[in-house]
């Protein structure tokens, strides 16, 4: 039986009251499952902060004003610390959940799963309005492709994330609000306060590191909106380097082939070692050379990258 009033929703906002209103409205049809909505607002515009306060009151959400200097990871960790629900999910102020998101995700979490990712679509706002039936039809090819590729990552074959951490990153790219998880799974898991980008991927990889069961829900339950003020537009190779370096430092990736791929990625995104300290550069080079005999086996992961390129192609096509 799906539990009622037991989900904590953690939401970070900044100077986007109109988007925030849409995000909170998407929660209203499923309020019977929600125990609390925790909003951490970093708005710098006083007028917008006032509007956000009113919107939070209208949706009976707890609102915490925070400095704009505090990064999103720190605020999400604060939300994790004070949340009282047995189940948790995140929602950024410019994103949107389908009316059956809560019930569908909670169903997966009743069978021993610690973390469930749903299928989702990305739309270009405001060119593509939030008319759900039209959106789903427009993105039908991408939805089918993502469903198929996610089945590789979350299945039990050689391409499973249980065997290869990079299947998790390459065959299915989860979005922050497309996941729901059990609070009891968070004993050793928090967002990295040092990361500005990829902090969500880093967070999910820790579930992999600690061998917590994950599942994929093929239902389309979330929308990621792309617009001119998306923070992700500032993403660079430097942030990729930070992400892969964090995986190495935390020993979040196991297995010889996985280790080799990880070191190759660090070497690539560090501009072939130029951004690394001399000792780290030497260590990475030595590790790659010692693993050169594994290069023929890297062909195993080629399906991940082909899959990812295909998904990116369909995504760009749908966003036109």
N, C-alpha and C positions, 0 to 999 in steps of 0.2 A: 504494500500500500504506500502510495506517495505521501510523504509527510506534509502537513500544512504549517504555515507560519514558522518556517525554520530555515529560511535563506537570508543571509546578510548580503546586501549589494553594496560594493565599495566603488565609489565614483569620484574621479578627480576632474575638476573643472577650472577653467580660466577664461574670463572675459567673453564667454559665449552663451549668454542667457537663452537665445533663440534655439540653439542646438540643444542646450541642456533641457529645455522644455520638451522637445521632441523625445529625447532619451528617457525622461521620466514618464512621459505619456505612454511610451512603449511598455512600461512596467505595470501600468494600472490594470489592464485586463487580467493580470496574473497576480494581483495583490494578495490573494488568499494563500499563496506560498511564501510570501515575503515577511520576515520578522522585522527587518529594519533596512533603511537606506541611509548610508553614511556618505555624505558629500564633503569632500575636501576642496575648498575653493581658493585659488591663488590669484583672483582677479586684482588688477592694478587700477582699473577704471572704477571710481566710486559709484557712478551711476549704474554701471553694469552689476557691480557687487550688490547694490540695493535691489535690483531686479532679480538677481539670483536668490537673495534672501526670501523675497516674496514667492518665487517659484518653489523653493524648498518648503516653505510653510504650506503652500497649496497642496503639496504632495506628501505632507507629514514626514519629511525627511529630516534627519539630524544634519545640521550644517556646521562645519568647522572652518573658519577663515584662517588661512595660513599664508606665510610670506611667499611671494613669487619666486624667491631665491631657492626655495626647497624643491628638490627634484621629485618627480612623480613616484619613483621607486620608494623613497622615504615615506611619502604619504600613503602609498599602498600598504607598506609595512605597518604604519600606524593603524590603518584600518583593520589589518589582520589581527593586531594586538587587542583591539577593543571590540571586535565583532563577537556577537553572542550566539549567532546561528550555528547549527551543526554543519550547514552547507554554505559555501561562499561562491560569489562570482563577482567579476569586475565589469564596469561599464564606463567608457569614456564619454565625455559630454556630447561628442559629435557622432556617436554611434547609436544603434537601434536594434531592439530585440523583437522577434515575432511573438504574437500572442501566446503561442504554445511552447515557448522556450523553456520555462521553468518546469512544467510537468514532464516534458519529453526528456530533459536532462536529468531530472531527479529519478526518473525511471531507471536510467542506467546506473545510478549510484546506489541502488538498492541490492545489487548482486555482488558486492565485494570490490567494485571498481572505486579507485580513489580519485580519478580525474577523467572527465569525459569532454571531448571536443565535438562541437557540432559543425555541420557544413555551413557555409556562409557565402555571401556574394558581396562584391565591392561595387559601389555605384559612384558616379561623378555627380556631385551636388553643386549647384541646383539643377543641372541639365536633366538629371533623371530624378523625378520626384518620388516620394515614398508611397507609391501605389503598388502594393505588394504583389498582386497577381501579375501586373505588367512587368515588374522587375524580375520575377522568377522566370517568366517566359523569355525575356530578353537574354537572360544568362543561362538558359537551359543547357547549352553545350558545355559551358564551364562547370556547371553543377555536376553533369555526368562525368566529366573528366576528373574532377576533384574527388568524387565518390569512388571512382575506380582506383585512382592513385592512393587515396587514403587507405583503401582496403589492403594494399600492399604493405604499407607501413604498420598498420594495426592488425595484420593477420598473423599467421604462424609459419610463413614461408621463410626462405633465406633472406628476403627483403624486409623482414619484420624489424621494427624498432627494438624488439627484444634481443636482436643480434647485432644491430647496427644503429648507433645513435644518429648517423647522418641521414638515415631514412626518415627520421622524425623531422629534420630540418628541410630536406629536399623534396620528399614526396608529398608532404602536406605542411603548409605554413599556417599554423594556428594563429588566430587573432585573440587579443586579450579578453574580449567580451564573449568569445565563442567557447569559453571553457567554464565548467563548474566543477567544484571539488569538495571533498570532505575536509572540514577543519582539523580533524584528528590526524590527518596525514602531514601536518605542517610542523612537526616537532623539530626538524632540521632544515626547513625550507623557508627562505625569505628572499625578497628581491635584493639585488646588489645595489647598494647605495652609491656605488662608484660609476654605475653605467647609466648613460642618458638614452642610448638606443639599444635595442636587442635585449633589454632587461626582461621582457616577457619571455622570449625564447630561453634565456638563461634560467628563468624561474621554472619553466616546464622541464628543461633538461635535468633539473635536480630531482624531479619525480623519477626520471629514467635512472639517474645515478643511484638512488636509494631503492630501486627495484619495486616501485609502487605501481600497481596495475592501472593501465590507462586504456581507454576505449574511444572509438569514433562513432558518433551519431550521424548517420547519413542525411538526416532531415535538415533542411535549410531553415535555420532559426535565428540568424543574425545578419545584419548589414553593416559593412564598413564603408563610411562615406569619405570620399576623397574630395578635397576642396582646396582653395588657394592658401588656407592658413594651417594646413596639416603640418604638424611638427616633423613628420617623417620626411618631408621634402628636404630637410637639412642633413639627411643621412649621407655618410661618406665612407670611404675605405678604412679610415681611421677607426670608425666605430665597429666595423667588421673585425679589425685587429683586436680591439678591446674585448669583443665577445669571445673570439676563439682563444685568446690568451687567458681569459677567465676560466674557460673550460679546462685548459691545461693546468692552471694553478690549483684548481679544485679537484683535479683528477676525476672529472665527470664523464670522461670517455675512456672506455676500456677496450682491449683487444688490439693486436698488432696492426691490423689494417686500419682500424679507426685512428690509432695513434699516428700512423704515417700520414693519413689524410689531414689530420689536425695540424701536424707540423708543416705540411705543404701549404695549408691555408695561412698559417701564421707567417710563413716565409713570403708568400705572395702578397698579403695585405700589409706587410711591413716594408714594402718596396724592395723585396728580395733581400731583406735583412738590414737595410739601411736605417730603419727606425728602431732597431733593437740595440741593446747594449752589446759591447763586444763579447762578453761572456755568454749572453743569451743567444746571440747570432751563432757563435761557435757551437753551442750546445745543440741548437736546432739543426744546423748543417750536419753535425756528427750523427745525430739521430736519423736523419734522412738517408745519409750514406750507409749507415748500418742496416737500414731496412730496404735497401735497393732491390734485394731479391724478391720483395713483395710487390714490386711494381706491376708485374703481369696480372696479379690478383685484383688490382684496382678496377679491372674491367667489371667486377661484380657491382660496383656502385654506379656505373654508367647509366643504368636505367633510371636512377634517381634524378640525374641531371637532365636526361632527355625528358622525363616526366615534368620536371620543373620548367624547362623551356617551353614545353607545350602549354602548360597552364598559364604561363606569362603571356604567351601569344594570344590565347583565348581571352584573357583578361583585358589586354590592350585593345583587342578587336571589339569587345563589348563596351568599352569605355568611350569609344569614338562618338 
